[in-house]
Amino acid sequence: MPETELRWYGKVLSPDFQEVKALVLSDLHYGNPYASLKHFVRTIKFIQDNDNCVCWLNGDLIEAVTKQSKGDIYTQQLSPQQQRDDVLELLMPIKDKILGMTTGNHENRIYDLTGVDLSADIASALGVPYRPEGMLFKLSFGDGNSRAKGKPFVFWCYLTHGYGGARTKGAKAVKVERVGAWLPRCDFIAMSHDHIVNVAPDVDFLPDNRGIVDKETGFLSGKISAHRKMLIKTNAYLRWGGYAESGGFPPSDLATPLIYLVTPLSPFWEGNPNKPRQAVKVIV
């Protein structure tokens, strides 16, 4: 798992898209006896059936318990290798809609023990960009941005699996807020790991590079724009029981947040009273 300096990846989708539905798939924990394969397969089917739908993979797709790691190796279903193979088979129908992949602490159990990166292996088989620590992504689609023909709308996002432990929803949610503090131009930041769903808007101020000369002072002066971004904690596909129940953790939300990337041409636009240039809406 080589460390790489942060750089962005990107994809240009159809100019005919007026909106894009985006999902973040993480924390399936395939191989855990409480993994809800039903909910995961239902999400895969949704992505497959919607032409304007894309997704990212954000870690902990497999349980990957080893003799040296946390977790119950006696109740784990299948070997980590078979877990990897089965998850890859599940993802193949949406191969062309997966835009990138990070890794999780569960896959890292195998890397720490053997130096083998199963997430890198899955990403390579799917033919998608992979960066274990996190991924900054530029997604472009549609036409008519700023009323210019041939100019697509552009959305920036950042995804990372997450880290550490926390008990309360507030303590879990503040982790993504910390990450969002140094990513001011992103339209949404998504973090997984904590098995809760939480969505909160945040606002940054962005200076406009263009300016005019102030007649009184001779200095340049320009506008400051407010930029709204969404801070998203994603779900897990784990039913309640086992470690979560005995450890006093709450049930996981099994519903995957649906992230709408909306342009003024979208039918969804009429539900937005403020009419910004573009918007991110999250349905949970």
WOGI-V945733 format. One record per backbone hydrogen bond with DSSP energy under -0.5 kcal/mol. CO is the residue of the C=O (numbers start at 1). NH is the residue of the N-H. E is the energy in kcal/mol with one decimal. If there is no record, write none. Layout:
BEGIN
CO/NH/E  CO/NH/E
END
This chain:
BEGIN
7/136/-0.6  9/138/-2.7  11/13/-0.6  11/140/-2.4  14/17/-1.2  14/142/-2.2  18/263/-1.2  20/22/-0.5  20/261/-3.0  21/54/-2.5  22/259/-2.7  23/25/-0.5  23/56/-1.8  24/26/-0.6  25/58/-2.9  27/237/-2.5  29/32/-2.5  30/63/-2.5  31/77/-3.6  32/31/-0.5  32/35/-2.1  34/239/-2.9  35/37/-1.2  36/40/-1.6  37/41/-2.9  38/42/-1.9  39/43/-1.7  40/44/-2.3  41/45/-2.4  42/46/-1.8  43/47/-2.2  44/48/-2.4  45/49/-2.1  46/50/-0.9  47/50/-0.6  49/51/-0.6  50/53/-1.3  52/21/-2.8  54/23/-1.7  55/99/-2.9  56/25/-3.0  57/102/-2.1  59/27/-2.5  60/29/-2.2  61/30/-2.5  66/69/-1.0  71/73/-0.9  72/75/-0.7  72/76/-1.1  76/78/-0.6  79/83/-2.7  80/84/-2.4  81/85/-2.2  82/86/-2.6  83/87/-2.5  84/88/-2.2  85/89/-1.9  86/90/-2.1  87/91/-1.8  88/92/-1.3  91/94/-1.7  92/95/-1.7  94/97/-2.4  94/98/-0.6  95/98/-0.9  97/55/-2.3  97/99/-0.5  100/57/-2.3  101/131/-2.1  102/59/-0.5  104/108/-1.8  105/109/-0.6  106/109/-1.0  106/110/-0.6  107/110/-1.0  107/111/-1.4  108/112/-3.1  109/113/-1.2  110/114/-2.7  110/115/-0.6  110/116/-0.6  111/115/-2.1  115/117/-0.5  116/118/-0.9  117/121/-1.7  118/122/-2.3  119/123/-2.8  120/124/-2.3  121/125/-2.0  122/126/-1.9  123/127/-1.3  123/128/-2.1  129/101/-1.6  132/103/-1.5  135/137/-0.5  135/159/-2.2  136/9/-2.4  137/139/-0.6  137/157/-2.5  138/11/-2.0  138/140/-0.5  139/155/-2.7  140/13/-3.5  141/153/-2.8  144/147/-2.2  145/148/-1.7  147/149/-0.5  148/144/-0.9  148/151/-1.8  150/152/-0.7  151/145/-2.9  153/141/-2.0  155/139/-3.2  156/187/-3.4  156/188/-1.1  157/137/-3.1  158/190/-2.6  159/135/-2.8  160/192/-1.0  161/192/-1.0  168/172/-1.8  169/173/-2.7  170/174/-2.0  172/175/-0.8  172/176/-0.6  173/176/-0.7  173/177/-1.2  174/178/-2.0  175/179/-1.7  176/180/-2.3  177/181/-1.0  178/181/-0.6  178/182/-0.5  179/182/-1.3  180/183/-1.4  183/186/-1.3  187/230/-2.1  188/158/-1.7  189/232/-3.0  190/160/-1.9  191/234/-2.3  192/194/-1.5  195/253/-0.7  196/198/-0.5  198/233/-3.2  200/231/-3.2  202/229/-2.9  204/206/-0.5  204/227/-3.4  206/225/-3.1  212/221/-2.3  214/218/-2.9  219/214/-3.5  221/212/-2.7  223/208/-2.5  225/206/-3.3  226/228/-0.5  227/204/-2.8  229/202/-2.7  230/189/-2.5  230/232/-0.6  231/200/-2.2  232/191/-2.6  233/198/-1.6  234/196/-0.6  237/36/-3.4  238/252/-0.5  241/244/-1.2  241/245/-0.5  242/246/-2.7  243/247/-2.0  244/249/-2.9  245/248/-1.2  252/254/-0.7  253/236/-1.2  257/259/-0.6  258/260/-0.6  258/283/-2.9  259/22/-3.1  259/261/-0.6  260/262/-0.7  260/281/-2.5  261/20/-2.0  262/279/-2.2  263/266/-1.9  266/269/-1.7  267/270/-0.9  268/271/-1.4  269/272/-2.3  271/273/-0.6  272/275/-0.6  277/264/-0.6  279/262/-2.9  281/260/-4.1  282/284/-0.5  283/258/-2.8
END
